[in-house]
Amino acid sequence: SAGQIVEATPIFLSKLRSITSIDIAEQVLTALEMISKRNGKQILIADGIGACLEYIEFFSITSQNKSLAIVA
């Protein structure tokens, strides 16, 4: 199942770029953080750095840390 979740990275990033709910955005960050630990290249290819940092000031401190961990 991990392979299919990695393939969903562009969908996660699109949800992060067009935030309709802060709760969904925080869940997306959690999923992307898990993906970034093994498959960070997929996030980089899909322009995930910009998506993770675009609305960082609106997130809680925990979510900000997740965003920065994904980018790192």
Secondary structure, DSSP 8 states (H G I E B T S, - for coil): -HHHHHHTHHHHHHHHHS-S-HHHHHHHHHHHHHHHHHHHHHHHHTTHHHHHHHTGGGS-HHHHHHHHHHH-
